Amino acid sequence: MSTLDDWVDAACTELGLDPAVADQRAILDLARTVAHQVDRPAAPVTAFLLGIAVGSGQQLGPAVSQLRDLADRWQQ
């Protein structure tokens, strides 16, 4: 296990969540895309918004795709 795996497991335990819901690769890939194509501070905010969306009932995969597509289309 990595430090990230240990952290996710501990954070999920602390919050009463199932660690299986945390698709680390999808979340990290989205954060990287947003950081590079939008703005670095947008990455953690986007991850937070993704969490709210999933917590409100949206499916993780489609929500990630929507946000990644938005970042790909983003122009300043």
SVG drawing of the C-alpha trace seen along z (x, -y; Angstrom):
<svg xmlns="http://www.w3.org/2000/svg" viewBox="-29 -34 33 36">
<polyline fill="none" stroke="black" stroke-width="0.4" points="0.0,0.0 1.1,-3.6 0.8,-6.6 -2.1,-7.7 -3.9,-4.4 -3.3,-4.6 -4.6,-8.2 -7.8,-7.4 -8.5,-4.4 -8.1,-6.5 -10.1,-9.4 -12.9,-7.1 -12.9,-5.5 -13.0,-8.9 -15.9,-10.0 -17.8,-6.7 -17.4,-6.1 -16.6,-3.0 -13.1,-3.3 -14.3,-1.6 -16.1,-4.8 -12.8,-6.6 -11.6,-6.0 -8.2,-7.6 -7.0,-7.4 -10.1,-9.1 -10.0,-11.8 -6.3,-12.4 -6.5,-12.4 -9.3,-15.0 -7.4,-17.2 -4.3,-17.1 -6.4,-18.0 -8.1,-20.9 -4.8,-22.1 -3.1,-22.2 -6.0,-23.4 -7.8,-25.7 -5.8,-26.8 -4.0,-25.0 -6.3,-26.3 -9.3,-25.0 -8.1,-21.4 -9.0,-20.9 -12.2,-23.0 -13.2,-20.8 -12.5,-17.7 -14.8,-19.2 -17.5,-19.9 -17.2,-16.4 -17.7,-15.1 -20.8,-17.2 -22.2,-15.9 -21.5,-12.3 -22.9,-12.8 -26.0,-14.2 -26.6,-11.1 -24.6,-11.6 -22.5,-8.7 -18.7,-9.2 -17.7,-8.2 -20.1,-10.4 -19.5,-13.3 -15.7,-13.0 -16.3,-12.9 -18.4,-16.0 -15.9,-17.9 -13.0,-16.7 -14.8,-17.7 -15.5,-21.1 -11.8,-21.5 -10.8,-20.4 -13.1,-23.0 -12.0,-25.7 -10.6,-28.9 -9.6,-32.0"/>
</svg>
